[in-house]
């Protein structure tokens, strides 16, 4: 019996059918590769190769594209069983693609492109011909795409093999990877914690070597937060470097905080090979294209100047995330680079601008996307603001500001509402003003080559915690507003002793914090979300930020940071070693 005020019978039928379709495709994949037997030592060796190593192993005749794909299919299925990360299964088409690549190489002795034979996962919001782009919504089920998006076309032209699509949050506007169609995805390092979002399924499958390279998107941290939570690498380019054309979207026409596509991987070099393959390239439609700037080789100065900070304007970084930043700074200084602590200018203003712009339609597009589907708890706070009547909103804002003493939270509540065209344009102008302020007070005033910061104030949060913490995207949102390219690098893991809370976090007014006293209290006081014991072993990373149009410099700075930090248990094959060593 279906509860009369709950999901309808048709909802349950659609969801059951979609999940059964996926499960049958996974079973067919198992059957297709079972001739190779169970997961073997050779399979382990294959999935422990980087993307670049995979291409080289094909080129030197060590493995075929088909053999490599078979190993990754097995590994992806294992990753899915543990984290529930897969949505659409492309195994059959991918095996055909691998055979075509093998035939091409056998006949010509040449690689098709720089991504030749690399098995790749795609975030569920990427359009692939013949497959649904559900984004976790029943209204998009059973409507297969009629063509590949332009970026998928470019990936195929470069020899890449898309073979799975991966899970996302409802509406893609959250970092709890759960939706009514595909359910909840979990963190590879802890089933009690989320892999993040909105590219959460991507980060989970990559962390477990279920794919060699992945592709996601980012409007407020969706490439970086999951990479931080799951211990992988990512690159958020600025707007205009990678095509987003001919791909379906939840909110067509919204451009003021543009969505960007970018790669996730298990090492910096793989991000570079991905970027080289697609930067500045058109897809199938010649009327839409990114800036015609291909990947450019850059040479860094011997001594770099980095800025860093430990407080994003909303809350101070947790002990684990603070340690990740400081260890990175120490490693860079040890290599002779200069690192200078600074304060982000007007960080509260930046967060307020993001909330104002993204909520300008009252989140109507998101509501339409949800339709009659059950609303995920993570959407509660995001969708609440625009629905609060003015006679309730403004007294609440006054209480938050004057009684609770939280000016920043009051501003976020005030700005998260429907706006007419005139007010929307005013917020566009505020954004332009902030970009100018940031460049003058940071890049020009200090002369930084790059910036090091925590990706979020905390490591991966427990399932359900996002319900009241959607605003902690401040750390990542900043660089969507100023449109900076940003790389993410894993640095360390939570240590229950080193990273325990002290009075700097538990006593209000201690340390550099208090951007939002209410959010900080929820994270660090009472039944605190941040718990170093419960989070023990979870990955912790940092952002490497560059100036607009300096994506290549960001990649090179990521290499510098990666080398300075040394071997720390991340990269291809690291998850299996971590699990065996527990």
C-alpha positions as CSV (number, residue, x, y, z in Angstrom):
1,X,0.0,0.0,0.0
2,X,1.2,3.5,-0.9
3,X,0.8,6.2,1.7
4,X,-1.7,8.7,0.1
5,X,0.5,11.7,0.8
6,X,3.8,10.0,-0.1
7,X,5.3,9.1,-3.4
8,X,2.8,7.8,-6.0
9,X,2.6,4.3,-7.4
10,X,3.9,5.6,-10.7
11,X,7.0,7.1,-8.9
12,X,7.8,3.7,-7.4
13,X,7.3,1.9,-10.7
14,X,9.6,4.3,-12.6
15,X,12.3,4.1,-9.9
16,X,12.1,0.3,-9.7
17,X,12.3,0.0,-13.5
18,X,15.3,2.3,-13.8
19,X,17.2,0.5,-11.0
20,X,16.4,-2.9,-12.5
21,X,17.6,-1.7,-15.9
22,X,20.9,-0.7,-14.4
23,X,21.3,-3.9,-12.4
24,X,20.6,-6.0,-15.5
25,X,23.2,-4.1,-17.4
26,X,25.7,-4.6,-14.6
27,X,24.9,-8.4,-14.7
28,X,25.4,-8.4,-18.4
29,X,28.8,-6.7,-17.9
30,X,29.8,-9.4,-15.4
31,X,28.8,-12.0,-18.0
32,X,30.8,-10.3,-20.8
33,X,34.0,-10.2,-18.8
34,X,33.6,-13.5,-16.8
35,X,35.9,-15.3,-19.3
36,X,38.7,-13.5,-17.7
37,X,37.7,-15.0,-14.3
38,X,37.4,-13.1,-11.0
39,X,39.4,-10.0,-10.2
40,X,42.9,-11.1,-10.8
41,X,46.4,-9.9,-10.0
42,X,46.7,-8.7,-13.6
43,X,43.4,-6.8,-13.2
44,X,44.8,-5.1,-10.1
45,X,48.0,-4.2,-12.0
46,X,45.9,-2.7,-14.8
47,X,43.5,-0.5,-12.7
48,X,46.5,0.6,-10.7
49,X,47.9,2.3,-13.8
50,X,47.4,6.0,-14.4
51,X,45.7,7.2,-17.5
52,X,49.0,8.1,-19.1
53,X,50.4,4.7,-18.2
54,X,47.4,3.0,-19.8
55,X,47.9,4.8,-23.1
56,X,51.6,3.8,-23.0
57,X,50.8,0.2,-22.2
58,X,48.5,0.1,-25.3
59,X,51.1,1.8,-27.5
60,X,53.9,-0.6,-26.5
61,X,51.6,-3.7,-27.0
62,X,51.5,-4.7,-23.4
63,X,47.7,-4.6,-23.3
64,X,44.8,-4.0,-25.6
65,X,42.1,-1.4,-25.0
66,X,39.6,-4.3,-24.6
67,X,41.7,-6.0,-21.9
68,X,42.1,-2.7,-20.0
69,X,38.4,-2.0,-20.2
70,X,37.5,-5.5,-18.9
71,X,39.6,-4.9,-15.8
72,X,38.0,-1.5,-15.2
73,X,34.5,-3.0,-15.7
74,X,35.3,-5.5,-12.9
75,X,36.7,-2.7,-10.7
76,X,33.7,-0.4,-11.4
77,X,31.3,-3.1,-10.3
78,X,33.2,-3.6,-7.1
79,X,33.1,0.1,-6.5
80,X,29.4,0.2,-7.1
81,X,28.7,-2.6,-4.7
82,X,30.5,-0.7,-1.9
83,X,29.4,2.9,-2.7
84,X,26.3,2.7,-4.9
85,X,27.9,5.1,-7.4
86,X,26.8,4.0,-10.8
87,X,23.6,5.2,-12.6
88,X,23.7,4.4,-16.3
89,X,25.8,1.4,-17.5
90,X,27.5,1.7,-20.9
91,X,29.5,-1.5,-20.8
92,X,28.2,-3.0,-24.1
93,X,28.8,0.1,-26.1
94,X,32.1,0.6,-24.4
95,X,33.3,-2.9,-25.3
96,X,32.4,-2.2,-29.0
97,X,34.4,1.1,-28.8
98,X,37.4,-0.7,-27.3
99,X,37.3,-3.3,-30.1
100,X,37.2,-0.5,-32.7
101,X,40.2,1.2,-31.1
102,X,42.1,-2.1,-31.1
103,X,41.3,-2.6,-34.8
104,X,42.4,0.9,-35.5
105,X,45.7,0.5,-33.7
106,X,46.3,-3.0,-35.3
107,X,45.7,-1.6,-38.8
108,X,47.6,1.7,-38.4
109,X,50.1,1.3,-35.6
110,X,48.8,4.7,-34.4
111,X,46.8,5.9,-31.4
112,X,43.5,7.5,-32.2
113,X,44.3,10.4,-29.8
114,X,45.8,11.3,-26.4
115,X,43.1,9.5,-24.5
116,X,43.3,6.3,-26.5
117,X,41.8,3.4,-24.5
118,X,41.3,5.2,-21.2
119,X,38.1,3.9,-19.5
120,X,36.2,7.0,-18.3
121,X,33.3,7.7,-16.0
122,X,30.9,10.5,-16.7
123,X,28.8,12.5,-14.2
124,X,25.1,11.7,-14.7
125,X,24.4,15.1,-16.1
126,X,26.5,14.4,-19.3
127,X,24.4,13.6,-22.3
128,X,25.3,10.3,-24.0
129,X,23.4,9.1,-27.0
130,X,20.9,6.3,-26.2
131,X,21.0,6.8,-22.4
132,X,18.9,8.8,-20.0
133,X,20.3,11.9,-18.3
134,X,18.1,11.6,-15.2
135,X,20.0,13.8,-12.8
136,X,18.1,11.8,-10.2
137,X,14.7,13.0,-11.3
138,X,11.8,10.7,-12.5
139,X,10.7,13.4,-14.9
140,X,13.8,12.7,-16.9
141,X,13.6,8.9,-16.8
142,X,13.0,7.0,-20.0
143,X,14.0,9.9,-22.2
144,X,17.3,8.8,-23.7
145,X,19.5,11.5,-25.3
146,X,19.4,11.7,-29.1
147,X,23.1,12.7,-29.3
148,X,26.3,13.0,-27.3
149,X,27.0,16.3,-25.7
150,X,29.9,18.2,-27.4
151,X,32.4,17.3,-24.7
152,X,31.5,13.6,-24.9
153,X,32.1,13.9,-28.7
154,X,35.5,15.4,-28.0
155,X,36.4,12.6,-25.5
156,X,35.5,9.9,-28.0
157,X,37.5,11.7,-30.8
158,X,40.5,11.7,-28.5
159,X,40.2,7.9,-27.9
160,X,38.5,8.0,-24.5
161,X,36.0,5.2,-23.7
162,X,33.0,6.4,-21.6
163,X,31.7,3.3,-19.9
164,X,29.6,4.4,-16.9
165,X,27.6,7.4,-15.6
166,X,27.7,8.2,-11.9
167,X,25.4,9.4,-9.2
168,X,24.5,13.0,-8.3
169,X,22.5,14.9,-5.7
170,X,18.9,15.9,-6.4
171,X,18.9,19.1,-8.6
172,X,22.8,19.0,-8.5
173,X,22.6,21.9,-6.0
174,X,23.9,20.0,-2.9
175,X,26.9,18.1,-1.7
176,X,25.0,15.1,-0.3
177,X,25.1,12.6,-3.1
178,X,21.5,11.3,-2.9
179,X,18.3,11.4,-5.0
180,X,15.0,9.7,-5.3
181,X,15.8,7.7,-8.4
182,X,19.3,6.2,-7.6
183,X,19.4,6.5,-3.8
184,X,22.3,7.4,-1.6
185,X,26.0,7.0,-2.6
186,X,28.5,6.5,0.2
187,X,32.1,7.5,0.8
188,X,34.7,4.8,-0.1
189,X,36.5,5.4,3.2
190,X,33.4,5.4,5.4
191,X,29.8,4.2,4.6
192,X,28.6,6.7,7.3
193,X,29.8,9.7,5.3
194,X,28.9,11.2,2.0
195,X,31.2,11.2,-1.1
196,X,30.2,14.8,-1.6
197,X,28.5,16.5,-4.6
198,X,27.5,17.2,-7.0
199,X,30.1,15.0,-8.7
200,X,29.9,12.6,-5.8
201,X,29.6,9.4,-7.8
202,X,32.6,10.4,-9.9
203,X,34.8,10.9,-6.9
204,X,33.7,7.6,-5.3
205,X,34.4,5.5,-8.4
206,X,37.7,7.1,-9.0
207,X,38.9,6.7,-5.5
208,X,38.3,3.0,-5.8
209,X,40.0,2.7,-9.2
210,X,36.7,2.0,-10.8
211,X,37.6,4.3,-13.6
212,X,40.9,5.7,-14.9
213,X,39.6,9.2,-15.4
214,X,36.3,11.0,-14.8
215,X,34.4,14.1,-15.9
216,X,32.2,16.3,-13.7
217,X,30.8,19.8,-13.5
218,X,31.1,22.7,-11.0
219,X,28.9,25.8,-10.2
220,X,29.8,26.1,-6.5
221,X,32.3,23.4,-5.7
222,X,31.0,20.3,-7.4
223,X,34.3,19.2,-8.7
224,X,36.4,20.1,-5.7
225,X,34.2,19.1,-2.7
226,X,33.8,15.4,-3.8
227,X,37.5,15.3,-4.6
228,X,38.3,16.6,-1.1
229,X,35.9,14.1,0.5
230,X,37.2,11.1,-1.5
231,X,40.9,11.8,-1.8
232,X,41.1,12.4,-5.6
233,X,42.3,15.2,-7.8
234,X,40.2,17.6,-9.9
235,X,40.5,20.7,-12.1
236,X,37.8,23.4,-12.2
237,X,38.7,25.5,-15.2
238,X,37.4,29.0,-15.7
239,X,34.4,29.6,-17.9
240,X,35.2,29.3,-21.6
241,X,38.0,26.8,-21.6
242,X,35.9,23.6,-22.0
243,X,32.8,23.4,-24.1
244,X,29.5,22.8,-22.3
245,X,27.4,23.0,-25.5
246,X,24.6,20.6,-26.5
247,X,24.2,19.2,-23.0
248,X,20.9,19.3,-21.2
249,X,20.7,21.4,-18.1
250,X,18.3,21.9,-15.2
251,X,18.2,25.7,-15.5
252,X,18.6,26.8,-19.1
253,X,19.6,30.4,-19.6
254,X,21.2,30.9,-16.1
255,X,24.6,32.3,-16.9
256,X,25.7,34.6,-14.1
257,X,27.4,31.9,-12.1
258,X,28.2,29.6,-15.1
259,X,28.5,25.9,-14.8
260,X,31.9,24.6,-16.0
261,X,32.9,21.1,-17.0
262,X,36.2,19.6,-15.9
263,X,38.1,16.4,-15.2
264,X,38.6,14.4,-12.0
265,X,41.5,11.9,-11.7
266,X,43.9,10.0,-9.6
267,X,46.9,12.3,-10.4
268,X,47.8,15.7,-11.7
269,X,49.3,14.3,-14.9
270,X,46.0,12.7,-15.9
271,X,44.2,16.0,-15.4
272,X,46.7,17.6,-17.7
273,X,46.3,15.0,-20.5
274,X,42.5,15.4,-20.2
275,X,42.8,19.2,-20.4
276,X,45.2,19.0,-23.4
277,X,42.6,16.9,-25.2
278,X,39.7,19.3,-24.9
279,X,40.7,22.8,-24.1
280,X,39.6,25.3,-26.7
281,X,38.1,22.6,-29.0
282,X,34.7,22.7,-30.6
283,X,32.3,19.8,-30.4
284,X,29.8,18.8,-33.1
285,X,28.0,22.1,-33.3
286,X,30.1,24.9,-34.9
287,X,27.7,27.6,-33.7
288,X,28.8,27.0,-30.0
289,X,32.4,26.9,-29.0
290,X,34.7,27.8,-26.1
291,X,37.4,30.4,-26.3
292,X,39.7,29.2,-29.1
293,X,42.6,28.8,-26.7
294,X,44.2,25.3,-26.8
295,X,46.3,24.0,-23.9
296,X,49.5,26.1,-23.6
297,X,52.8,25.0,-22.2
298,X,54.0,27.3,-19.4
299,X,57.2,27.5,-17.4
300,X,57.0,28.5,-13.8
301,X,59.6,30.7,-12.0
302,X,61.9,28.8,-9.8
303,X,60.5,30.5,-6.7
304,X,56.8,30.8,-6.5
305,X,54.8,33.1,-4.2
306,X,51.6,31.6,-2.7
307,X,49.0,33.2,-0.5
308,X,47.1,31.1,2.0
309,X,44.3,31.5,4.6
310,X,42.7,29.4,7.3
311,X,39.3,31.0,7.6
312,X,37.0,31.4,4.6
313,X,34.8,34.1,6.0
314,X,32.0,31.8,7.1
315,X,33.8,29.5,9.6
316,X,37.4,28.7,10.5
317,X,38.9,25.5,9.1
318,X,38.6,22.4,11.3
319,X,41.8,21.0,12.9
320,X,42.2,18.5,10.0
321,X,41.7,21.0,7.3
322,X,43.8,23.6,9.0
323,X,46.6,21.0,9.3
324,X,46.3,20.2,5.5
325,X,46.8,23.8,4.6
326,X,49.7,24.3,7.0
327,X,51.4,21.0,5.9
328,X,51.2,22.2,2.3
329,X,52.6,25.6,3.2
330,X,55.5,23.9,5.2
331,X,56.3,21.6,2.3
332,X,56.4,24.5,-0.2
333,X,58.6,26.6,2.1
334,X,60.9,23.6,2.3
335,X,61.3,23.7,-1.4
336,X,62.2,27.4,-1.3
337,X,58.8,28.9,-2.2
338,X,57.3,31.9,-0.4
339,X,54.0,31.5,1.4
340,X,52.2,34.5,2.9
341,X,49.1,34.4,5.0
342,X,46.4,36.9,4.0
343,X,42.7,37.5,4.6
344,X,40.1,37.1,1.8
345,X,38.5,40.5,1.2
346,X,34.8,40.8,2.1
347,X,34.2,37.0,2.0
348,X,30.7,37.4,3.5
349,X,29.8,39.6,0.5
350,X,30.9,37.0,-1.9
351,X,28.7,34.3,-0.3
352,X,25.8,36.7,-0.2
353,X,26.1,37.4,-3.9
354,X,26.2,33.7,-4.8
355,X,23.0,33.1,-2.7
356,X,21.3,36.1,-4.3
357,X,22.1,35.2,-7.9
358,X,21.3,31.5,-7.7
359,X,18.0,32.1,-5.9
360,X,16.8,34.9,-8.2
361,X,14.0,32.7,-9.7
362,X,13.0,31.5,-6.2
363,X,14.6,28.2,-7.2
364,X,11.6,27.6,-9.4
365,X,13.7,25.7,-11.9
366,X,14.9,23.3,-9.1
367,X,11.3,22.9,-7.9
368,X,10.2,22.0,-11.4
369,X,13.0,19.5,-11.6
370,X,11.9,17.8,-8.4
371,X,8.3,17.9,-9.4
372,X,6.3,15.3,-7.4
373,X,9.4,13.4,-6.4
374,X,10.2,13.2,-2.7
375,X,12.4,16.1,-1.7
376,X,15.8,15.1,-0.3
377,X,16.7,16.4,3.2
378,X,19.8,18.1,1.8
379,X,17.5,20.5,-0.2
380,X,15.7,21.7,2.9
381,X,17.7,24.8,3.7
382,X,18.4,25.7,0.0
383,X,14.7,25.7,-1.0
384,X,13.4,27.1,2.3
385,X,14.6,30.7,1.8
386,X,12.5,31.7,-1.2
387,X,9.4,30.1,0.2
388,X,9.4,32.2,3.4
389,X,6.9,35.0,3.3
390,X,8.2,38.5,3.8
391,X,6.4,39.1,7.0
392,X,8.2,36.0,8.4
393,X,11.5,36.6,6.7
394,X,12.3,40.1,7.9
395,X,11.6,39.5,11.6
396,X,13.7,36.3,11.3
397,X,16.5,38.2,9.8
398,X,16.3,40.8,12.6
399,X,16.4,38.0,15.2
400,X,19.3,36.2,13.6
401,X,21.3,39.4,13.4
402,X,20.4,41.1,16.7
403,X,19.5,38.3,19.1
404,X,21.7,35.5,17.8
405,X,24.5,37.9,16.7
406,X,25.0,36.3,13.4
407,X,25.2,39.0,10.8
408,X,26.4,36.8,8.0
409,X,23.7,34.2,8.3
410,X,21.1,37.0,8.5
411,X,22.4,38.3,5.1
412,X,22.2,34.9,3.5
413,X,18.6,34.5,4.7
414,X,17.8,38.0,3.5
415,X,19.3,37.5,0.0
416,X,17.9,34.0,-0.7
417,X,14.6,34.9,-2.3
418,X,12.9,35.7,-5.6
419,X,14.0,38.9,-7.4
420,X,12.6,41.0,-10.2
421,X,14.8,41.8,-13.2
422,X,16.0,45.2,-11.8
423,X,17.2,43.7,-8.5
424,X,18.8,40.8,-10.4
425,X,20.8,43.2,-12.5
426,X,21.8,45.0,-9.3
427,X,23.2,41.8,-7.9
428,X,25.0,41.2,-11.2
429,X,26.7,44.6,-10.7
430,X,27.6,43.6,-7.1
431,X,29.3,40.5,-8.5
432,X,31.3,42.6,-11.0
433,X,32.3,45.0,-8.2
434,X,33.5,42.0,-6.0
435,X,35.6,40.5,-8.8
436,X,37.3,43.9,-9.2
437,X,37.9,44.1,-5.4
438,X,39.3,40.6,-5.2
439,X,41.8,41.1,-8.1
440,X,42.9,44.5,-6.7
441,X,43.3,43.4,-3.1
442,X,44.7,40.0,-3.7
443,X,46.3,39.4,-7.0
444,X,47.6,42.9,-7.6
445,X,48.3,43.9,-4.0
446,X,50.3,40.7,-3.1
447,X,51.6,39.5,-6.5
448,X,50.7,35.9,-5.7
449,X,51.3,33.2,-8.3
450,X,48.7,31.0,-6.6
451,X,46.6,30.6,-3.5
452,X,46.3,27.7,-1.1
453,X,43.1,27.2,0.9
454,X,41.0,24.5,2.5
455,X,38.5,23.1,0.1
456,X,35.9,23.0,2.8
457,X,36.2,23.7,6.6
458,X,35.6,20.1,7.4
459,X,36.3,16.6,5.8
460,X,33.4,14.5,4.5
461,X,30.3,15.0,6.6
462,X,27.9,12.3,7.8
463,X,24.9,11.5,5.7
464,X,22.1,13.9,6.4
465,X,24.3,16.7,7.9
466,X,24.0,18.7,4.7
467,X,20.4,19.5,5.6
468,X,21.6,22.4,7.8
469,X,25.1,23.0,6.3
470,X,24.5,23.9,2.7
471,X,26.1,27.3,3.3
472,X,29.6,25.8,4.0
473,X,30.3,25.9,0.3
474,X,31.7,29.4,0.9
475,X,35.3,28.0,0.5
476,X,34.6,26.9,-3.0
477,X,31.9,29.4,-4.1
478,X,34.4,32.2,-3.9
479,X,36.3,31.0,-6.9
480,X,33.1,30.5,-9.0
481,X,32.2,34.1,-8.3
482,X,35.6,35.4,-9.4
483,X,35.9,32.7,-12.1
484,X,39.3,31.5,-11.1
485,X,40.7,28.1,-12.2
486,X,41.2,25.8,-9.2
487,X,42.8,22.5,-8.8
488,X,42.2,20.2,-5.9
489,X,45.0,18.0,-4.3
490,X,44.6,15.4,-1.5
491,X,47.1,16.1,1.3
492,X,46.5,13.9,4.3
493,X,43.9,11.9,6.3
494,X,42.0,12.7,9.5
495,X,44.1,11.7,12.5
496,X,41.9,11.2,15.6
497,X,44.6,12.5,17.9
498,X,46.3,15.2,15.9
499,X,42.9,16.6,14.6
500,X,40.8,16.5,17.8
501,X,38.9,19.7,18.7
502,X,40.5,22.1,21.2
503,X,39.4,25.3,22.8
504,X,40.3,27.2,19.7
505,X,37.2,25.6,18.2
506,X,34.9,24.8,21.1
507,X,35.1,28.1,22.9
508,X,33.4,30.9,21.1
509,X,35.6,33.8,20.3
510,X,38.8,31.7,20.4
511,X,40.9,31.6,17.2
512,X,40.0,33.3,13.9
513,X,36.4,32.5,13.2
514,X,33.0,33.8,14.0
515,X,32.0,34.6,10.4
516,X,28.8,32.7,11.2
517,X,28.6,31.9,14.9
518,X,25.6,29.6,14.3
519,X,27.2,27.5,11.6
520,X,30.4,27.3,13.5
521,X,28.6,26.2,16.6
522,X,26.8,23.4,14.6
523,X,30.2,22.2,13.3
524,X,32.3,22.4,16.5
525,X,30.0,22.7,19.6
526,X,27.7,20.3,21.4
527,X,26.8,17.3,19.2
528,X,29.4,18.6,16.7
529,X,29.3,17.5,13.1
530,X,33.1,17.5,13.1
531,X,34.3,14.5,15.0
532,X,37.9,13.4,14.4
533,X,37.3,10.0,15.8
534,X,34.3,9.2,13.6
535,X,36.1,10.8,10.6
536,X,39.4,9.0,11.2
537,X,41.1,8.0,7.9
538,X,38.9,10.3,5.7
539,X,40.9,12.2,3.1
540,X,41.6,15.9,3.5
541,X,42.7,18.2,0.6
542,X,43.4,21.7,-0.4
543,X,42.6,24.1,-3.3
544,X,45.3,25.4,-5.6
545,X,43.9,28.7,-7.1
546,X,45.2,30.7,-10.0
547,X,44.2,33.9,-11.9
548,X,41.6,33.8,-14.7
549,X,42.8,32.1,-17.9
550,X,45.8,30.6,-16.1
551,X,44.6,27.0,-16.0
552,X,47.9,25.7,-17.3
553,X,49.8,27.5,-14.6
554,X,47.4,26.0,-12.0
555,X,48.2,22.5,-13.3
556,X,52.0,23.2,-13.1
557,X,51.6,24.6,-9.5
558,X,49.6,21.4,-8.6
559,X,52.6,19.4,-9.8
560,X,54.9,21.5,-7.6
561,X,52.7,21.0,-4.5
562,X,52.3,17.3,-5.3
563,X,56.1,16.8,-5.4
564,X,56.7,18.9,-2.3
565,X,54.2,16.8,-0.3
566,X,55.7,13.5,-1.5
567,X,54.2,10.1,-1.3
568,X,51.2,10.2,1.1
569,X,49.0,7.3,0.0
570,X,46.9,8.8,-2.8
571,X,46.7,8.0,-6.5
572,X,46.1,4.8,-8.6
573,X,46.1,1.7,-6.5
574,X,46.2,3.6,-3.2
575,X,42.7,2.6,-2.1
576,X,43.4,-1.1,-2.2
577,X,46.6,-0.6,-0.2
578,X,44.8,1.6,2.4
579,X,42.1,-1.1,2.8
580,X,44.6,-3.9,3.1
581,X,46.6,-1.9,5.7
582,X,43.6,-1.2,8.0
